[in-house]
Amino acid sequence: MISMHIKRRLQAGAREFTLDIAIESAAPRIALFGPSGSGKTLTVQAIAGLLRPDSGYIQVNGVTLYSSEQGVFLAPQARHLAYLQQNYGLFPHLNVAQNIGFGLKKGWLNPRRNALPEAARRWIEAFELEAILGSYPAEISGGQKQRVALARALAVEPRMVLLDEPLAALDSTLRQKMRGELAALQARLNIPTILITHDPADVVALADHVYQIENGRIVANCSPQQLFPSGRAAPGITQDALKIA
Ligand SMILES: Nc1ncnc2c1ncn2[C@@H]1O[C@H](COP(=O)(O)OP(=O)(O)OP(=O)(O)O)[C@@H](O)[C@H]1O
């Protein structure tokens, strides 16, 4: 359950952007859908505690993460959310095992196999990462990077998972495969997710409730089937058109 309404003005040189986002949903799987530059990442960063709004509030499962009125702004690590960033955010100088263990224990940078915490081991097995535990991010594929990032995000047992374009960097075959894996994972895990995407196919496969964002504002919120009745892109909307919008 997420309930939020935030406002934030950003200025870069002469350019100004105003974010004014209200979301109220008990759906377990939410998508934020909209063109590049519409404010999807800023919204998720505000939920994660990486962007401080000018005003408003954010509540997840009844817990206030931010409230300008009450003077509450929880630190990112106190929010117990998993945030999978667009580029996966893996540390290049740490191997796969160290990346996954990073958030779990202080000083857990040199794990032996039998020293892997249970929470990490569970996801290493689920994502079949055993064979690449000693590899560095530069030495593994895009799909493997995504699985490592997901394992690291899930190992902290988050109350909500925030996924910023998790499939964008993958080629179309792997994209389809990982979309299926993500959908299966959502069904198995029962952890609420908020997914950012500009691909209608992601919305249809991975969300129950979609918020359409344009120019920093919500312009529609409905079921994926209402937004994309054919199960794919609405007439006139193509993925490329959205990318350059
Ligand atoms: N620190 C900042 N200062 C000023 N403007 C910013 C800042 N960060 C983002 N913006 C602007 O805010 C707008 C929304 O950015 P945001 O990253 O949320 O877009 P997005 O919808 O996630 O796009 P994409 O799909 O390309 O990732 C953009 O126009 C961007 O240029």
The ligand as an SDF file (V2000), in Angstrom:
LIG
                    3D

 31 33  0  0  0  0  0  0  0  0999 V2000
   19.1370   17.2590  -10.4850 N   0  0  0  0  0  0  0  0  0  0  0  0
   18.3470   17.7700  -11.4320 C   0  0  0  0  0  0  0  0  0  0  0  0
   18.2850   19.0810  -11.6510 N   0  0  0  0  0  0  0  0  0  0  0  0
   17.4760   19.6010  -12.5760 C   0  0  0  0  0  0  0  0  0  0  0  0
   16.6740   18.8810  -13.3760 N   0  0  0  0  0  0  0  0  0  0  0  0
   16.7010   17.5590  -13.2110 C   0  0  0  0  0  0  0  0  0  0  0  0
   17.5260   16.9150  -12.2500 C   0  0  0  0  0  0  0  0  0  0  0  0
   17.3280   15.5760  -12.3090 N   0  0  0  0  0  0  0  0  0  0  0  0
   16.4160   15.3970  -13.2930 C   0  0  0  0  0  0  0  0  0  0  0  0
   16.0420   16.5710  -13.8310 N   0  0  0  0  0  0  0  0  0  0  0  0
   15.0500   16.7650  -14.9000 C   0  0  0  0  0  0  0  0  0  0  0  0
   13.8110   16.2830  -14.4410 O   0  0  0  0  0  0  0  0  0  0  0  0
   13.1090   15.6580  -15.4930 C   0  0  0  0  0  0  0  0  0  0  0  0
   12.6550   14.2690  -15.0810 C   0  0  0  0  0  0  0  0  0  0  0  0
   13.7740   13.4220  -14.9290 O   0  0  0  0  0  0  0  0  0  0  0  0
   13.6170   11.8560  -14.6230 P   0  0  0  0  0  0  0  0  0  0  0  0
   15.0090   11.3110  -14.5000 O   0  0  0  0  0  0  0  0  0  0  0  0
   12.7230   11.6400  -13.4650 O   0  0  0  0  0  0  0  0  0  0  0  0
   12.9210   11.3350  -15.9580 O   0  0  0  0  0  0  0  0  0  0  0  0
   12.4540    9.8640  -16.3380 P   0  0  0  0  0  0  0  0  0  0  0  0
   10.9960    9.9320  -16.5910 O   0  0  0  0  0  0  0  0  0  0  0  0
   12.9220    8.8820  -15.3240 O   0  0  0  0  0  0  0  0  0  0  0  0
   13.2350    9.6550  -17.7130 O   0  0  0  0  0  0  0  0  0  0  0  0
   14.0210    8.3510  -18.3140 P   0  0  0  0  0  0  0  0  0  0  0  0
   12.9430    7.4100  -18.7630 O   0  0  0  0  0  0  0  0  0  0  0  0
   14.7880    8.9540  -19.4580 O   0  0  0  0  0  0  0  0  0  0  0  0
   14.8860    7.8160  -17.2430 O   0  0  0  0  0  0  0  0  0  0  0  0
   14.0230   15.6690  -16.7000 C   0  0  0  0  0  0  0  0  0  0  0  0
   13.6340   16.7130  -17.5470 O   0  0  0  0  0  0  0  0  0  0  0  0
   15.3840   15.9410  -16.1190 C   0  0  0  0  0  0  0  0  0  0  0  0
   16.1830   16.6260  -17.0420 O   0  0  0  0  0  0  0  0  0  0  0  0
  1  2  1  0
  2  3  1  0
  2  7  2  0
  3  4  2  0
  4  5  1  0
  5  6  2  0
  6  7  1  0
  6 10  1  0
  7  8  1  0
  8  9  2  0
  9 10  1  0
 10 11  1  0
 11 12  1  0
 11 30  1  0
 12 13  1  0
 13 14  1  0
 13 28  1  0
 14 15  1  0
 15 16  1  0
 16 17  2  0
 16 18  1  0
 16 19  1  0
 19 20  1  0
 20 21  2  0
 20 22  1  0
 20 23  1  0
 23 24  1  0
 24 25  2  0
 24 26  1  0
 24 27  1  0
 28 29  1  0
 28 30  1  0
 30 31  1  0
M  END
$$$$
